[in-house]
Amino acid sequence: MSKANQAESRPGLRAGQATELTIIAPLKVGGAERLRKKMGETFGDPNQKLIDRVGTIHDMRYVIFDNDTRLLFTSTFDGAWDPYIDDFATKIPDTIDMIFGEIEGFPGIRSPGIKDWIVKHQVSAQYFYSAYPSSSVRDVWKALKVKGGLDTLLDQASS
């Protein structure tokens, strides 16, 4: 299969430039407890910048369910599937390996077989909505900077 055909066959729906990704996979025995601890230490407001390194993630969620036996990972991101997965492998590989390492059979984000593994566990949404389908994460960041500058200017003018 050519790379173009392979990219077209990736699961996940698109709305404009936004793409959805949902993975459901079985956790290792004891993985839920370890994962909760790791996530508590890794994520949160002080570590927002860690995920911001990717620069294309609108949102993401991790949910442990089925009596601590499975993990649901969902995200909305800018652009195409393959570059998004490549960004995980190059920008935050240790974090991805730490989290997904609690899933049975996870080969590691740097593995040549990682994309096939993800596709095996990926489920496409039946419907996908994006409130801002033509705005990227970077567009939103820029707009917020402009708004912040304008707010400062207006505040100074009114005092």
N, C-alpha and C positions, 0 to 999 in steps of 0.2 A: 504494500500500500504506500503511495507517495505521501510525503509530509503534508501536502495540501489536503489530500483526501483524509488523512489521519486526523488533522486538525478539525475538519468539517464533521467528523464522526464522533467527536468528543461529546459526552453527555452534558447537559446543562442548558438552560434557556437564557436568551438574551433579550434585553429591552434597551434599545439604542446601543450605547457603548457599555452598559452594565451587564454583567453575567452572574448567574447564580451557580453555587456549588454546594452540594449536599453529599456527605459521606456518612454511611452507617456501617460500623465495624465492631466485631467482638473484642472485648477487652481480655487481657491475660488475667489469670486468677490473681486476685489481690490488686489488680491494676486500678480499679476505681479509687480505692483508698490512697494509693500512691499518687495517682493523678490529681486528686483533690489537694493533697499536700503540695505537690509541685506547682500547681496552678496558683494556689494561695501565695506561694513564695515568688512567683514569676510575674503574674499579672496584677493589674490595679492601676490607679492613677499615676503613681511614680514611674511605672513601666510602660505607659502608653507609647512612649517614643520607640520602644522596641518594635511594636507592630507598625508604627508609622514609617519605619525604615523601608518597608515594602512599597509604600507610597501609592498603592492602588486599591486598598481594602476599604470599602465603605462600612462594612460591619462584618462581624463574625461571632459565632456562638459555639460553645462546647456544652453538650448535655449528656450526662451519664444517666442511663435508664435501664429498664428491664432488670430490676434487682441488682444493679451494679455490674451487669454483664456486657453492656454495649455502650458505644460512644456515638453520639450524633455530632457532627461538625458541619456547620453551615456558614457560608460567607457570600457576600456580594462584592464584586470587584470590577475594576475597569478593564476593558479589553478582552483579549482572547485567553483561552484556557491554558495553552502551552506556556506562554510567557509568564503567566501568573504562577504556575508551578515552578518554573525556572527561578522566579524571584524568591520563592521560599528556600530553594536549594542554595542560592547565592547570598541572600541578604540576612536570613535568620535560620540557617540550617540547624544549629545546635538546639534552638528552642523547639523547632518542629520535631527533631529526633527525640527530644526529651518527652514531649507530649505523646506523639504517635508511637513512640517506643513501647507504650503500655498496651498497644493493640496487637493481637495475635498476628504473626506473619509479616509485620511491617518490616520492609527491607532497608529502610533508611532513606532519607530524602535525597542523598547523593547517589543512590543505587541506579544503575542503568534501567532497572525494571520498575522504578517508582511510578511512572505514569500508567503503566499497565495495572499495577496494584491499585492505584487510585480509581481508575475506571472500573475495576472489578467491584469496588465498594461504593461507587457513586450511584446516586439515584437522582434522576431528573425531576424537577418540580412539575406538577401538572399545570400550574399557572405561576407566573413570576411578574411582579409589579415593581417598578422603580419610579420613585417620585421625581427624580431628576435624571432621566435616561440620557440626556445629552451633556451632563456635567460630570466631569471626572473628580476624583478626590482632590487632585491638585487645583482644579478650577475652584472648588469650594474653599480650599485653604487660601487661595489668592483673594477670593471675594471677602473672606473674613478679615484678611489683613487690610484690604481697602476700607471695609466697614469700620474697623478699629481706628484707622487713621482719620477717617471722616468724623467718627464719634469724638475723637480727641480734639479735632479742629473746631467742631460745633460747640463742644464743652468750653473750650477756651474763648470762643467768640461770645458766648452767653454769660461769661463771668465778669 
